[in-house]
Every structure is written in structure tokens, then in C-alpha cells.
Amino acid sequence: MPTLSVLATLAVAALVTSFISGILGMAGGMILMGVLLALLTVPQAMVLHGVTQLAANGWRAVLWRREIDWRVFRGNAWGAFAALAAFALVQLVASKPVALLVLGITPFIGLALPEKLVLDVKKRGHPFLCGVVCTGLQLIAGVSGPILDVFFVRSKMDRRAVVATKASIQSLGHVIKIAYFGGLVAAAQRGTVDLRLALLMVALAIAGTTLSRRVLERLTDASFRQWTRWAVMTMGIAYLATGAWMLAR
């Protein structure tokens, strides 16, 4: 079990970031991953992040289950399992600075994509591509929200359908992440977490997600997308700076 100060930091992070994710459908996971990487080893951070975010995203998917686009989810799942098979074959585990740099650069990759490479999760074949790309990022940096958002930003789905479908996709991604870092990588690279800590994080993640529902209902689609972009760009800059500092040091 971590020290009291670390435990308090993790508890607050779980509650606040699940609240943020419940409103924006992302960003909270990026913040939580940064906190965990600062306090734990990469495999431990990946497993605990997966457990916490699975609770937050899974509960969000339950709350908005009627809005989920199951065709998009199924296509994404096939791509996700293909990426998992590739990672299990090469046994890749990124270092902490590399994980932070990849975590920080993902929002800017989305912005840098040219118009001819417009991604739309409603288009044929794009859900599979989304599953491959986002699962790869999950297993390197721990999160894939900024890239996942690129697949949704030009779709015709309203904010409720976006949040619900992304929650179901991210839930699957966290299950895969837990399975990979908790059992599929070599024993020396696996992450383990205290069961009591995991249960506490899960409870707080569900609480934060539940509290966020009323706020999401009050947002307009335009303000929803604006706040999402602002949040992930800010975190991206912070993680790029931290990762670069760690490499230089």
C-alpha cells in the first residue's frame, strides 16, 4: 500500500479526472496517466490506470448505453485485438520518458493530419483503423483519447452518442491494457497493484463519473468540442515538456 500522501494524491486524481472525463469524454485519462507515471513504475501505472479508467468508462457506457453505436464498437474491437496480438508478439514496454512524450504528442498528431486523410468513425473501415491505432497508443502511452477524438470530431453523432461510444471503446482498451501489462508481458515487466488501492480508485472513478452527468447535459455540442480541444492541448504541452526534461536529465 502506498504512503498516506501518495494515497491521497491518487484518490483525488481518480475522483477529479473521472469527473472531467464524464463531461468531455476524454482528457481526464490523460491527466490521471501523468499523475500515475510520476508516482509509479510504467507497468504499475498502466495497470492501475486501466483499472480506474475501466470503472469510469464502463460506468459511463452503462449510463449512456442507449446512445452507443454498436457497429462502430464492433469494428473497433477487431482492430484492437489485432494490435494486442502484435504487441504480445514483440513484448514492447515503453520507458517513462517515452511514454510521456507519446502521451504529449498525440493531440498534435490529430491536428497535423491533412484534410485528405479525414478520419470519420462512421465511414467503412475507419472503426477497425481506430482500434489498431488507439490500442497501440494505449499500450505505449496508456491513453489514446486525443487520437480517438480525431475519429469522432467530424462524425454526425451528437455529444451523447460521442461520449457513450467512446466510453465503450475506451473500456475495451483498458481491459486490453490490464491484460497486457498484468499478464501477457514477461514476468519482469508486469505491473501489480494493491487490491485495496484498486477498489478505492474504482469507487472514486464511479462517483466522479456519476457527478458529471448533469454537467454534460447542460453543455452544448459546440462548447463540448471547444473545451475538449483546449483541455487535451494543454495537457499535451505539459507532458511533452516533462518527457523532454526527463530525457535531458
ABEGO torsion letter per residue (X at the ends): XBBAAAAAAAAAAAAAAAAAAAAAGBGAAAAAAAAAAAABBAAAAAAAAAAAAAAAAAAAAAAAAAABBAAAAAAAAAAAAAAAAAAAAAGBBBBAAAAAAAAAAAAAAAAABBAAABBBAABBGAAAAAAAAAAAAAAAAGBAAAAAAAAAAABABBAAAAAAAAAAAAAAAAAAAAAAAAAABBAAABBBBBAAAAAAAAAAAAAAAAAAAAAAAABBAAAAAAAAAAAAAAAAAAAAAAAAAAAAX
